[in-house]
Amino acid sequence: MTEYPEGAPCWVDAMFADVEGAKAFYGEVLGWTFGEAASEFGNYTQAYSDGKAVAAVVPPMPGADAPSQWCLYFASPDAAATGEKIKAAGGELMMEPMQVGTFGTMLIAKEPSGAVFGVWQPGEHKGFEKAGEPGSFAWAEVFTRDVAKVDGFLPKVFPFQAQKMDMGDAGEGAAMDYKVFSLGEGAGHPALGRMAMGSEFPPEIPAYIQVFFGVPDCDEAVSAAQKLGGRLHFGPVDSPFGRMAAVTDQQGAAFAVIDMGTRVGDVPAMTPA
């Protein structure tokens, strides 16, 4: 497959204390199968949907006490150069650019409001072999309380064009603050959403990137997640983009599921931001 353009979401992975438990959970909820653990790369294990690579799971590094969470990677032709842009724009490198064998080069960073993300410079591993379909990555959104920091940061690091989405009334007399960052001219190719976190989010929840996975049936996916010890936090709810729900798995990693084939309502208007 061709390489992803700069700034495009191109991969996701997550760290789990109980990797076998994670494999059982996502195998049931998303229909994934798993390859062999790569012992030379910390037992990094790829997940597959219909035989195509869609994600990976990995145990924590020895001595690490990191919470389970999904990490979204953005494509870059030069991870070191992107790292410099991140620092210049007010972000922080949590892991400096590191070559991963012949597969590519990665870094882990934090944007100024606190959401963690990765950057991937492809070598042999180009990224998702399948996306935008059931069983694979579908979308992602930055949830933050400081929208100005995120909105100022992202276009300085990646070639994004921002548009504001008219989300209407949030139910409390205030319009939801939502932006879409796209690649290319005009609306181009939507790459990432940005949502303002309201009072419905407990104060202890930091800024984060919500990864959406496509499913053939949102309600069935939620039911499977709950049966395996996951928790439902929002939804299922219909939208013009699909029926969706936000959940956490049994180890506390947050993600969302979306049935893109079930769409209700008109797509909101977009205006340049």
N, C-alpha and C positions, 0 to 999 in steps of 0.2 A: 504494500500500500504506500501511498505517497506520504511524505512527512506533513505534519500539522504546521500551519502558519504561525508565526510568532504571536504569542498571546492567546492562542487557542487552548482550551482545556484539552489535555492529551493523555492524562493518566490519573488514577487514584489508587491509593493503598492505605492500609490501616495496620496499627500495631495492636496485638492482642496477647494478654497474658495466657489465655487459653485458646491457642490457635485451632485445636481440634474442635472445640466448642463453636468457634466462629465459623469454621468450615461447615459444620452441621447446620448452623443457623442459616447462613446465606445459601447453602445448598437447597434448603427447604423453601426459604422465602423468595429467593431470586432464581432458583434453578441452576445454580452454578456447579460446575465440577472443578477439581483442583489438580494441578500438576504436581510433580515431585518437588520437595523442598530443596532449594539450592544452598547446601551447607556452607559453601565458600562465600556466600553472601548473606550470612546470618539467618539461614533457613527461610529465605524469601520464597514465598509460594504463590504462583500465579493462579488466578481464577479464570475460568472459561465459560462462555455461553455459546452453545452450538459449536464448540470446538475453537472458538475465537477468543483471544485474550482480552479481558475486560477490566481486570483489577488485580490486586495482590494483597496478601495478608502476611504478617511477619511477627515473630515474638519480640518482646522488648530486648534491648541490649542488656547484657549482664550488669546488674546494679542499677538499672534504670527503673524509675517508678513513675512512668508516664501514663496518663489516662488513655483508655482506648478511644481513638477518634479517627475519622477519615481525613485524609490529606489530599487535596486537589493540586495537580501539577499543571503549570502552564508551559507551553512549548517555547523554546528559545533557540536561536541559531548559535548563541554564545552565552553560556551560563555565567561565565565570569563577568562579562560586560553587563548582563542583566543584574548581577549582584551589585555592581557599582551603581547602577541606576537606582536600585532599591535603597541603598544607603543614602544616596544623594537626595532622594525624595522623602527621607525621614523614616524609612523602614529599618528593620534590624535583621541581620543574618544570624540565624540560629545554628546553621551548619554551613560552613563555607563550601564552595563548589568542590565536589568530589567525584572523581571518575569511578564508574562502576564497571570494571572490566572493559569488555568491548561493547557493552550495551548502551552506554551514554554517560552523561555527566549530570549530576543533580545538586541542588542546594535546597535548604529549607529556610524560610524567611517569615517574618511577622510584619504585617502592614501597621501603620502608626496607631490605629485604634485597637490592635491586638489580635486580629485574625491571622492564623498560621496558614501558610500555603507553600507549595514547592515549585521549583522550576526544573524543567527537564530539557537537556540538550541531547537529541537523539544520536545514537550510534547505530548499532544493529537493532536495538529496540526502539521502534518508531512511536509507540504509544498504543492507544486503543485499536484493536483490530475490528471492533464492532462498537458502535455508539448510536444513540438516538432510537433504539429499539428495545423491546422487552428483554430484560436480562442484562442490560448494559447502562452505562452512564447516559443520562438524558439532559441534565441541566445542573446549574449550581448558582447559589446566591450568597453574597456576603451579608451577614446580619451584624449590624453595628449600631452603637448609640451615638457615634460621632461621624455623621455622614460627611461632614466637610473634610475630615482627614482622609477618608477613603476616596471621596470624589476627586480630591486633589492629587492623591498618590497614584492611582491606577493609570491614568493617561500619561504620567511621566515615566512609567516603567514599561508599559506595553502600548502598541499602536491602537489604542481604543478611541472610539467615538462614543460620546455619552448621549443618551436620550432619556427624557423623563416620561414615564408612563402614567397616564391618567387613571389612577386606581379607584377614583370615586371616594365615597364616604367610608370611613373605617368603622362606623357604627357609633362613634362617640363625638360626632360633629367635626371630626378632623379628617382630611384626606390622607391616605397612606402615602408615605414618601418612598417611591420606588423608582430606580433608574436601571436602564439596560446599557451595558457596555458592549459595543459591537466592533468587529473588524471590517475594514473596507470602507468605501465611501457611503455617506448617508447612513441608512439603517444597516446596510451591509449584512454581515453574518453575526447575529447575536451570540455573544460568548459568555456573558456573566450578568447576573442580576445583583442589585444592591438594595437591601431592605433596611429601613430604620427600625431599630428595636424599640418597642413601646413598653408601657408599664406592665404589660402582660408577661414580660420576661423577668424572672427573678433576678435581683441585682447581682447575685453571685455568678450568673452565667456570663462569661466573657464574649467578646466579639468572636464570630466563627464563620466558617464557610459551610453552608448546607449543601451536601451532594444529593442529587436526585437520581434514582435508578428507575428505569422503565420497567413496568410490569404489565401483564395482560389483563389483570383484574385487581384494582386497588384494594377493594374490600377483602378479597381472598388473601392478598399479601399481608394486610394488617392482621387478619385473623391468624395466619400462620406465625407471624412475629410474636403475637401475644401468647400463643400456645407454647412457644419455645422460651418464654420468659422476657420477651421484649415489652416495651411500654408504648402506648399511643399518647402523643402529646397534642396533636392537632389533626382534625379531619376524621374520616375522609370527607372531602368537600369537592364539589364540581367547580370547574373554571373553564374559561375559553381555551386553555392549554391542555386540559386533561383533568381527570379525577385524581386527587392527590391527598397524601397524608404524611405527617411528620412523626417519626418513631425513634426510639432508641433500641439497640439490640440488648441482649441479656448481659453484656459486659459494659453497657453505658455509652456505646458509640452512637452518635446521632446521625440519622440520614432520613431521606424522604423517598417515598415511592409515588410514581405517577403512571396512570393509564392514559397514554396520549391518544388512544383511540376513542375515548369517551369525553367529548368536549361540549360544554354548555355555555351559551352566551357569546357575545361579540368580543373580539380582541380589542382591548383598550387602545385609545388613540395615543400616538407617540409624538413628542415634540423635542426638537434639539435642546440640549441642556448646556 
